[in-house]
Amino acid sequence: PYKSINDIAATAEIFIAEIDHILDYPRSMYPNTKLIGGSSASPAKPLDGDLKKFVDESKNGIIVFTFGGSVVDVPPHITSKLIAAFKQLDLGVIWKVNITSPD
């Protein structure tokens, strides 16, 4: 028989969520929710090549800026504002984005 997601949720004995309560935003949860954040994480690998050189040469540190996997294209008016803001910082910026820099 067909059961809606609401029916399934209403009768669930436990909810398991791949969420780290320290790193995620505040939210309400059912009392029977168990957080297992980080369970799919793997040990970090050493940097190499240009990325290692960039990080090593950044005297005051770096910012890793990401929208996550849900944003593919950033509108040019937003991109230019972000670039202008990053240029004001005395930090290196690592940003994976599909754009052509205006300068």
Backbone as ProteinMPNN parsed JSONL, in Angstrom:
{"seq_chain_A": "PYKSINDIAATAEIFIAEIDHILDYPRSMYPNTKLIGGSSASPAKPLDGDLKKFVDESKNGIIVFTFGGSVVDVPPHITSKLIAAFKQLDLGVIWKVNITSPD", "coords_chain_A": {"N_chain_A": [[0.827, -1.202, 0.0], [0.355, 2.293, -0.639], [2.173, 4.79, 1.06], [2.383, 8.018, 2.311], [5.06, 10.415, 2.655], [4.642, 11.859, 4.947], [3.026, 10.116, 6.439], [4.824, 8.04, 6.873], [6.805, 9.399, 8.351], [5.334, 10.069, 10.607], [5.063, 7.665, 11.921], [7.592, 6.775, 12.43], [10.176, 5.342, 14.371], [12.691, 6.265, 14.901], [14.785, 8.92, 13.762], [17.501, 9.377, 11.702], [20.07, 11.547, 11.092], [22.443, 12.971, 8.926], [23.986, 15.206, 10.11], [25.848, 17.785, 11.607], [25.552, 19.235, 14.612], [27.026, 21.392, 15.49], [28.13, 22.599, 13.234], [26.0, 23.081, 11.535], [22.999, 24.987, 10.783], [20.752, 26.36, 13.31], [17.903, 24.417, 14.159], [14.645, 23.013, 14.628], [13.991, 19.768, 15.94], [12.72, 16.426, 15.931], [12.237, 14.634, 19.016], [13.164, 12.054, 18.807], [15.303, 12.08, 17.093], [18.485, 11.313, 15.914], [21.684, 12.551, 15.615], [24.275, 12.124, 13.336], [26.51, 13.43, 12.371], [29.362, 13.877, 10.301], [29.918, 11.243, 9.871], [30.339, 10.312, 7.331], [32.628, 11.49, 6.566], [36.02, 11.673, 5.447], [39.538, 11.159, 6.127], [41.641, 14.049, 5.801], [43.534, 14.866, 2.885], [46.923, 15.604, 1.978], [47.705, 18.836, 0.621], [48.664, 19.705, -2.752], [50.764, 20.88, -5.455], [49.725, 23.841, -7.225], [47.737, 24.711, -5.46], [48.732, 24.106, -2.877], [50.992, 25.764, -2.905], [49.739, 28.291, -3.089], [48.312, 28.387, -0.629], [50.447, 28.151, 1.198], [51.808, 30.53, 0.664], [50.064, 32.491, 1.475], [50.046, 34.893, 3.672], [48.448, 35.823, 5.838], [46.499, 33.959, 6.173], [43.682, 32.072, 4.835], [40.507, 32.094, 3.113], [38.003, 29.781, 2.554], [35.581, 29.746, 0.313], [32.298, 28.852, -0.348], [29.287, 27.88, -1.991], [28.233, 25.472, -1.63], [26.971, 22.443, -3.123], [24.711, 23.147, -4.497], [24.492, 25.507, -5.95], [25.137, 26.506, -9.155], [25.639, 28.482, -11.166], [26.594, 31.847, -10.67], [25.108, 34.983, -10.611], [26.386, 37.719, -12.589], [26.306, 40.324, -11.355], [26.31, 39.731, -8.655], [28.639, 38.235, -8.428], [30.628, 40.15, -9.069], [30.38, 41.882, -6.888], [31.116, 40.209, -4.769], [33.775, 39.63, -5.488], [34.866, 42.225, -5.291], [34.565, 42.64, -2.54], [36.204, 40.577, -1.505], [38.689, 41.452, -2.423], [39.259, 43.499, -0.684], [40.109, 42.312, 1.583], [42.836, 41.101, 3.544], [43.577, 38.499, 2.909], [43.999, 35.236, 1.479], [41.839, 33.831, -0.99], [39.935, 31.031, -1.672], [37.847, 29.842, -4.037], [35.518, 27.997, -5.584], [34.069, 28.356, -8.564], [32.072, 28.905, -11.473], [33.004, 31.141, -13.468], [34.115, 33.929, -15.497], [36.638, 35.981, -14.689], [36.276, 39.517, -14.362], [38.58, 41.082, -14.347]], "CA_chain_A": [[0.0, 0.0, 0.0], [1.067, 3.568, -0.713], [2.237, 5.626, 2.26], [3.014, 9.31, 2.044], [6.213, 10.696, 3.509], [4.11, 12.296, 6.244], [2.611, 8.91, 7.167], [6.038, 7.338, 7.298], [7.43, 10.193, 9.407], [4.495, 10.028, 11.811], [5.188, 6.374, 12.606], [9.004, 6.403, 12.56], [10.672, 5.223, 15.741], [13.924, 7.039, 15.007], [15.268, 9.646, 12.589], [18.956, 9.488, 11.702], [20.408, 12.652, 10.193], [23.872, 13.239, 8.711], [24.078, 16.628, 10.438], [26.666, 18.12, 12.767], [24.832, 20.357, 15.229], [27.942, 22.518, 15.661], [28.394, 23.239, 11.947], [24.77, 23.348, 10.802], [22.201, 26.075, 11.337], [19.796, 25.886, 14.317], [16.617, 23.935, 13.646], [13.921, 22.142, 15.549], [14.055, 18.359, 15.556], [11.943, 15.5, 16.746], [13.04, 14.099, 20.117], [13.744, 10.762, 18.434], [16.292, 12.306, 16.039], [19.879, 11.084, 16.299], [22.581, 13.204, 14.667], [25.503, 11.354, 13.115], [27.34, 14.27, 11.513], [30.754, 13.497, 10.126], [30.099, 9.801, 9.698], [30.779, 10.019, 5.962], [33.86, 12.238, 6.302], [37.245, 10.881, 5.352], [40.697, 11.958, 6.535], [42.125, 15.022, 4.818], [44.744, 14.525, 2.133], [47.792, 16.779, 1.874], [47.588, 19.656, -0.586], [49.812, 19.63, -3.64], [50.772, 21.759, -6.615], [49.418, 25.268, -7.121], [46.93, 24.976, -4.272], [49.65, 24.11, -1.731], [51.802, 26.979, -3.016], [48.864, 29.421, -2.761], [48.05, 28.37, 0.817], [51.71, 28.424, 1.89], [52.214, 31.922, 0.459], [49.063, 33.397, 2.051], [50.65, 35.264, 4.958], [47.477, 36.043, 6.912], [45.474, 32.919, 6.157], [42.83, 31.962, 3.653], [39.073, 31.843, 3.245], [37.442, 28.852, 1.577], [34.223, 30.244, 0.107], [31.523, 27.905, -1.138], [27.832, 27.855, -1.913], [27.836, 24.071, -1.598], [26.759, 21.851, -4.436], [23.415, 23.491, -5.074], [24.579, 26.688, -6.805], [26.016, 26.251, -10.296], [26.017, 29.769, -11.746], [26.367, 33.023, -9.836], [24.881, 36.126, -11.501], [27.539, 38.627, -12.654], [26.254, 41.435, -10.398], [26.689, 39.172, -7.347], [30.047, 37.856, -8.541], [31.487, 41.34, -9.003], [30.354, 42.39, -5.507], [31.923, 39.304, -3.948], [35.18, 39.858, -5.833], [35.251, 43.512, -4.701], [34.691, 42.446, -1.088], [37.383, 39.746, -1.248], [39.892, 42.246, -2.685], [39.502, 44.371, 0.461], [40.642, 41.505, 2.675], [44.251, 40.747, 3.462], [43.546, 37.043, 3.005], [43.822, 34.505, 0.232], [40.474, 33.315, -1.129], [39.73, 29.874, -2.538], [36.427, 29.875, -4.385], [35.222, 27.213, -6.783], [32.912, 28.964, -9.205], [32.158, 28.93, -12.932], [32.918, 32.512, -13.984], [35.303, 34.532, -16.076], [36.9, 37.179, -13.898], [36.273, 40.73, -15.17], [39.933, 41.617, -14.483]], "C_chain_A": [[0.868, 1.262, 0.0], [1.017, 4.277, 0.637], [2.948, 6.92, 1.885], [4.211, 9.477, 2.977], [5.758, 11.157, 4.888], [3.656, 11.108, 7.082], [3.82, 8.149, 7.699], [6.699, 8.081, 8.454], [6.651, 10.109, 10.709], [4.67, 8.732, 12.594], [6.639, 5.931, 12.802], [9.41, 6.355, 14.027], [11.93, 6.049, 15.958], [14.21, 7.731, 13.674], [16.781, 9.753, 12.728], [19.322, 10.537, 10.663], [21.917, 12.857, 10.142], [24.09, 14.743, 8.864], [24.994, 16.777, 11.642], [26.049, 19.362, 13.399], [25.727, 21.565, 15.466], [28.093, 23.301, 14.353], [27.138, 23.628, 11.181], [24.008, 24.496, 11.462], [21.193, 25.518, 12.356], [18.475, 25.47, 13.676], [15.944, 23.096, 14.721], [13.973, 20.716, 15.01], [13.156, 17.547, 16.464], [12.83, 14.96, 17.867], [13.705, 12.763, 19.77], [14.714, 10.89, 17.253], [17.691, 12.094, 16.607], [20.763, 11.674, 15.209], [23.877, 12.408, 14.558], [26.439, 12.124, 12.185], [28.783, 13.812, 11.476], [30.975, 12.026, 9.871], [30.561, 9.438, 8.289], [32.066, 10.759, 5.603], [35.051, 11.288, 6.235], [38.428, 11.761, 5.758], [41.162, 12.882, 5.413], [43.388, 14.511, 4.144], [45.616, 15.775, 2.049], [47.551, 17.53, 0.562], [48.816, 19.454, -1.46], [49.691, 20.679, -4.743], [50.481, 23.215, -6.308], [48.629, 25.602, -5.862], [47.805, 25.029, -3.024], [50.482, 25.384, -1.731], [50.981, 28.206, -2.617], [48.629, 29.51, -1.255], [49.318, 28.726, 1.589], [52.118, 29.886, 1.788], [51.203, 32.932, 0.998], [49.475, 33.712, 3.484], [49.651, 35.332, 6.107], [46.357, 35.016, 6.936], [44.642, 32.969, 4.889], [41.369, 31.825, 4.063], [38.712, 30.828, 2.172], [35.973, 29.217, 1.465], [33.468, 29.283, -0.792], [30.029, 28.133, -0.944], [27.336, 26.426, -1.762], [27.608, 23.572, -3.014], [25.5, 22.294, -5.133], [23.455, 24.691, -6.019], [25.585, 26.42, -7.916], [26.535, 27.565, -10.866], [25.672, 30.893, -10.78], [26.183, 34.207, -10.78], [26.058, 37.108, -11.456], [27.491, 39.768, -11.637], [26.604, 40.965, -8.984], [28.18, 38.837, -7.347], [30.956, 39.065, -8.385], [31.506, 41.935, -7.598], [31.197, 41.511, -4.583], [33.413, 39.503, -4.217], [35.674, 41.162, -5.219], [35.444, 43.384, -3.19], [35.944, 41.641, -0.754], [38.679, 40.526, -1.459], [40.24, 43.158, -1.512], [40.14, 43.623, 1.629], [42.123, 41.225, 2.456], [44.402, 39.238, 3.648], [43.495, 36.45, 1.604], [42.413, 33.941, 0.191], [40.48, 32.146, -2.11], [38.234, 29.765, -2.76], [36.227, 29.082, -5.661], [33.927, 27.749, -7.376], [33.143, 28.97, -10.716], [31.937, 30.35, -13.438], [34.187, 32.835, -14.764], [35.499, 35.842, -15.339], [36.926, 38.411, -14.795], [37.659, 41.353, -15.308], [40.88, 40.474, -14.515]], "O_chain_A": [[1.963, 1.286, 0.563], [-0.033, 4.358, 1.274], [3.986, 6.905, 1.224], [4.346, 8.758, 3.967], [6.419, 10.875, 5.887], [3.869, 11.085, 8.295], [3.825, 7.679, 8.836], [7.109, 7.459, 9.434], [7.239, 10.082, 11.79], [4.446, 8.706, 13.804], [6.887, 4.828, 13.288], [9.034, 7.219, 14.819], [12.203, 6.484, 17.077], [13.914, 7.198, 12.605], [17.28, 10.178, 13.77], [18.934, 10.433, 9.499], [22.585, 12.909, 11.175], [24.341, 15.455, 7.892], [24.925, 15.988, 12.585], [26.028, 20.427, 12.782], [25.216, 22.673, 15.63], [28.174, 24.529, 14.37], [27.215, 24.437, 10.257], [24.343, 24.918, 12.569], [20.82, 24.347, 12.282], [17.999, 26.121, 12.746], [16.599, 22.544, 15.604], [13.997, 20.487, 13.801], [12.872, 17.925, 17.601], [14.042, 14.839, 17.691], [14.705, 12.391, 20.385], [14.923, 9.934, 16.506], [18.032, 12.638, 17.657], [20.617, 11.347, 14.031], [24.495, 12.065, 15.566], [27.082, 11.535, 11.316], [29.351, 13.411, 12.492], [32.112, 11.599, 9.672], [31.12, 8.361, 8.083], [32.543, 10.668, 4.472], [35.074, 10.242, 6.884], [38.32, 12.986, 5.732], [41.086, 12.54, 4.233], [44.201, 13.815, 4.753], [45.095, 16.89, 2.05], [47.236, 16.931, -0.466], [49.88, 19.077, -0.97], [48.634, 21.283, -4.929], [50.914, 23.758, -5.292], [48.83, 26.659, -5.264], [47.63, 25.92, -2.192], [50.661, 26.015, -0.689], [51.471, 29.067, -1.886], [48.735, 30.589, -0.672], [49.268, 29.516, 2.532], [52.711, 30.429, 2.721], [51.477, 34.132, 0.975], [49.279, 32.904, 4.391], [49.971, 34.942, 7.23], [45.369, 35.192, 7.648], [44.867, 33.789, 3.999], [41.049, 31.488, 5.202], [39.076, 30.997, 1.008], [35.205, 29.023, 2.407], [33.941, 28.936, -1.874], [29.577, 28.528, 0.13], [26.127, 26.195, -1.766], [28.01, 24.214, -3.983], [25.236, 21.864, -6.256], [22.533, 24.871, -6.814], [26.753, 26.139, -7.646], [27.743, 27.737, -11.029], [24.611, 30.897, -10.156], [27.013, 34.419, -11.663], [26.658, 37.305, -10.399], [28.533, 40.149, -11.103], [27.145, 41.743, -8.197], [28.89, 39.123, -6.384], [31.944, 39.012, -7.653], [32.539, 42.44, -7.159], [31.908, 42.019, -3.717], [34.218, 39.541, -3.286], [36.78, 41.21, -4.682], [36.379, 43.955, -2.63], [36.669, 41.984, 0.179], [39.662, 40.291, -0.757], [41.397, 43.55, -1.36], [40.653, 44.244, 2.559], [42.592, 41.127, 1.322], [45.231, 38.765, 4.426], [43.01, 37.082, 0.666], [41.85, 33.606, 1.234], [40.969, 32.264, -3.234], [37.455, 29.618, -1.819], [36.726, 29.473, -6.716], [32.85, 27.623, -6.793], [34.284, 29.034, -11.175], [30.819, 30.721, -13.795], [35.184, 32.117, -14.7], [34.628, 36.712, -15.361], [37.523, 38.377, -15.871], [37.91, 42.076, -16.271], [42.089, 40.677, -14.626]]}, "name": "protein", "num_of_chains": 1, "seq": "PYKSINDIAATAEIFIAEIDHILDYPRSMYPNTKLIGGSSASPAKPLDGDLKKFVDESKNGIIVFTFGGSVVDVPPHITSKLIAAFKQLDLGVIWKVNITSPD"}
